[in-house]
């Protein structure tokens, strides 16, 4: 019993010595909160503000697409047909948000209109077949032209083709709903 008691005592003494040596006798300086008496608020850089605003806008635009999948399932096969009345209805619901979003951001940002295709044809041109990339591009260009007619400046819109690389989750890759354009605000 004496042996266990002395072993515990030595262990306790060693632990105490270790803790004493590890802690410094100097007081650690902790950052002090500063309060302003002038009534100013902390500033956020415009870069941070733009990034936060861009994230907010892109979250909202994530579900925007034309055709919307409800009134129209998707573009006609191998076409970029914009039906005036259908687009006018879509624009009535969506264009004002896009205009407001672009107005809040500096000139270095643009609306990216990305064209998509279903997986019915080849991705790249093969012989007489123009390929999904081609049809995706003409769809995004057609929607850009329609948006410009709605008053969005052409220099604030860029187009891109995605082909059939990004089908809508939950639908067959060859479903017409995949023939669409999507929107996102990007840095030019």
N, C-alpha and C positions, 0 to 999 in steps of 0.2 A: 504494500500500500504506500509506503514511503517513496518507492521508486516512481509510481504513477503520479503522486503529488508533486515531486520535484520536476518531473518531465512536463507537467502542465504549467508549473510555475516558470520554467525556462521558456516554454513556448509563449506564454503570456508576456514575459519580459521582452522577448525578441520582437513580438508584434508591436508592443508599445514603443520600443526603440525605433523600429522601422517607420511607424507613423510619425514620430517626432522628427526624424531626419527628413522625411518627405515633405512635411509642411514647412513653409518658409516663414521666417520671422518678419519678413516685409509684408505690409498690407498690399493685397492685390488691388489694383486700380480697376474699379468697375466703371463702365461708361455711365455718365450722369445724364439724366434726362434734361433737356434744355427746354425751357418754356419761353415763349416769345411774348414780350409785353407790347410789341408793336401791332399785334393783331394780324400778322401775316400768316398764311397757311403754307404748309410745305409744298414745294413745287414738284411737279412731275414733268419729266422731259417730254418734249413733243414726240420723240421717238417712241417712248413707252406708251404714251396716249394713243398714237397711231397704231401701234401693235395691238393694244387692247381693243380699240375700235375695229380694227381689221378682223380680229378673232370674232368679235360679236357679229359683225356683218356676215362673215363667212359661215357662221353657225346658222344664221337665219337663211342664207342662200343655199345651204346644203340640200334642202328639199325642193328648191325651185327647179323646174324643168319645163321645157316646151317640146312637144305637146305635153300637157299635164298628166296624161295617163287616165284621166277621168272622162273629160269631154271627148278627147281623142287619144287613142292608144299609142300612136306613134306615127312617124312619117310614113308615107307610102313606100313600098319597096323600091330601092334605088332612086329615090326622089328626095327633093328638098322643098316640097310644096308648102307654102305658107298660105293658109286659107285666111283671107282678110278678116272675115267676121269672127272666126275662131281666135285669131291672134289679137284682135281688138278686145275680145272678152278677157283673154289671158293678160293682156297689157293693162287693162283697167284694174285688175287685181294686184299686179306685180311691178309695173314700171315705176310707179311713184316711189316705192321703197328703193329700187335700184338708183333712181335719180338722187334721192335724199342721201343715200349711202355714199355715192361718189362725190356729192357736194361737200360732205363732211371730211373727206380725205384730200390730201394735197395732190397736185397734178401728177405726181410720180406713180399714182395708182390707177389701174384700169380694170374694167370688167372683162374677165376672160370667159368667152363663150366657147364651150367644148362640145364638139359634135361627136355623137356615138352612133354605132350601127349594131344590128343583130349579127349573129354568127352564121348567117345563111351563105355568104359568099366568102371568097378568099380575102385575107387581110390586105395583101398587096396586089397590085395589078398582075394579072396572068392572062396573056393573050388579049382577047377582046374584053375580058372582065376587068373593070376599072379598080375593083377592090374596095374593102370597107373603109380604108383611110380616105379615099377619094370622096365617097358619099358622106362620111363624117365631116369632111372639110366643107363641102358645098352646103351642108345643113347649118353648120356654124356661121358660114358667110351669109346665108339667107336670113338667119335670125338677127345677125348684126345689122343687115340692111333694114329689117323691120324695126329694130330698136332705134336706129338713127331716125327713121320716119316718126318715131314717138318722141323725139327731142333729145335723145342721149347723144352727146358729141361723138363722132366717129373716132376721134383721136383718143377717146377714153375707153375704147372697146378693142380687144385683141381676140383673135380666133385661134382655135386649136382643134386638131382631129385626134380622136382617141380610138377610132375603129371599134372593134367588138371587145376590146380589152377589159372594159368595166361594165359588165351586165348588171342589171338591177337584181339585188338579192331576192330570192324566192320565186324568180321567174325563169323559164327556160331560156337559154342563151339565144335561141332563134325566135323568141317571142317579139312581136312588133313593138311592144312597149319599150324595148331597148333602143329603138331608132328615135333618138331624142337629142336635145342639147341641154347642158347643165351650165350653171353659172357660179363664178367665184371671183372675188376681187384679189388682184395680185399686184405686186410691184412691177412697174415696167422695166 
